[in-house]
């Protein structure tokens, strides 16, 4: 295996990235992520159903454990 001589770069901040040639390091920069859209705080029917099933499930489990 033949390896080319590459000078380290302090901006790479990792030994593996510092060993890569500059043209490879610059090509892999990720695009900035889009900010998530804010959701309104309105509850949906699925949210309410999930909450109620979890609440009553826990209530039944605790009632059986105590009784």
KAQUI-V566260 format. One record per backbone hydrogen bond with DSSP energy under -1.0 kcal/mol. CO is the residue of the C=O (numbers start at 1). NH is the residue of the N-H. If there is no record, write none. Layout:
# KAQUI-V566260
co = (CO | CO)
nh = (NH | NH)
This chain:
# KAQUI-V566260
co = (9 | 14 | 15 | 21 | 22 | 44 | 45 | 46 | 47 | 48 | 49 | 50 | 51 | 52 | 53 | 54 | 55 | 56 | 57 | 58 | 59 | 60 | 61 | 62 | 63)
nh = (12 | 18 | 19 | 25 | 26 | 48 | 49 | 50 | 51 | 52 | 53 | 54 | 55 | 56 | 57 | 58 | 59 | 60 | 61 | 62 | 63 | 64 | 65 | 66 | 67)
